[in-house]
Amino acid sequence: MKKFLKRFDFRFHPVSILPLLFVLLTYPAMKWLPVHFCYENALLENFQLIVLLGTFVACIKAKTDKKFFYSLALVCVILFLREINCGRTIFFAVPGVENQFYSWKEIKYGWLAHPLYGAFIAGSALYFIITKSFKVLFKYIMKAKFSVYNWLFLFFGIIFGLIGEEIGNPQMEEMAETTFYLALFALIYLQAFHTDYIEAADCIEKTNVED
C-alpha cells in the first residue's frame, strides 16, 4: 500500500501552470469572453492546435518507449484533424457568413472525408497493437507515477467540456477543451522527459534524460 501511494505525485510542476491558469479563467471567460473568440479558426481554437502540435513533437522526441509515444503522436494527429474537421473548417468557409462552413455533402468528393478519417484511426489502432504498445500502457498503469494535479485538470477539461457543449456555452466548452489539451501535454511531457517518471515506470532507456 505504501509503495502504491508513493506513485501519487503531488508536486506542482512548471508544466502545470498553463492548465491551472485556464481552469481559473474558465468562469470569467464564461461571463465576459466575447463568443467570437471561440469560433472556428479563432483565438482558442488556434491555441488548441498549437498545444496539440507541441504535444505531437513531445511524443516524437520522447526519451523512452518510443513506439508507444509514436502511438500517442498518432492520437495527436487524430485530435488535430478533429479540431479542423479534417480541413473543412479551414478550406470550405461559407463566403460572407461568420463561422459557417459547407457540409461534406456540399463539397465535391466530401463523402470521402469520414471513411479516410476512420481508416486513419483504424491504422493508428493497428500500429498500437502491432508494436505491442498496449504492454507499455499496462506497465505505466501498474508502475508509473501519477501527476495528481494534471490528472485533475484533464478530468476537469473532459467534464466541463461536455457540460459546456450540452448547455450551449461555447466559452465553457472551449476553455475546458483547452485545459484538457494542456493537461494531456503536461502528462505526456512528464512521462516522456522527467527522470523520476521514467525511472518509476522501470523503463529501459534511462540515458541522456533531461529533468
C-alpha positions, 0 to 999 in steps of 0.5 A: 500500500505504501509503495502504491501511494508513493506513485501519487505525485503531488508536486506542482510542476512548471508544466502545470501552470498553463492548465491551472491558469485556464481552469481559473479563467474558465468562469470569467471567460464564461461571463465576459469572453466575447463568443467570437473568440471561440469560433472556428479558426479563432483565438482558442481554437488556434491555441488548441492546435498549437498545444496539440502540435507541441504535444505531437513533437513531445511524443516524437522526441520522447526519451523512452518507449518510443513506439508507444509515444509514436502511438500517442503522436498518432492520437495527436494527429487524430485530435488535430484533424478533429479540431479542423474537421479534417480541413473543412473548417479551414478550406470550405468557409461559407463566403460572407457568413461568420463561422459557417462552413459547407457540409461534406455533402456540399463539397465535391468528393466530401463523402470521402472525408469520414471513411479516410478519417476512420481508416486513419484511426483504424491504422493508428489502432493497428500500429498500437497493437502491432508494436505491442504498445498496449504492454507499455500502457499496462506497465505505466498503469501498474508502475508509473507515477501519477501527476495528481494535479494534471490528472485533475485538470484533464478530468476537469477539461473532459467534464466541463467540456461536455457540460459546456457543449450540452448547455450551449456555452461555447466559452465553457466548452472551449476553455475546458477543451483547452485545459484538457489539451494542456493537461494531456501535454503536461502528462505526456511531457512528464512521462516522456522527459522527467527522470523520476517518471521514467525511472518509476515506470522501470523503463529501459532507456534511462540515458541522456534524460533531461529533468 
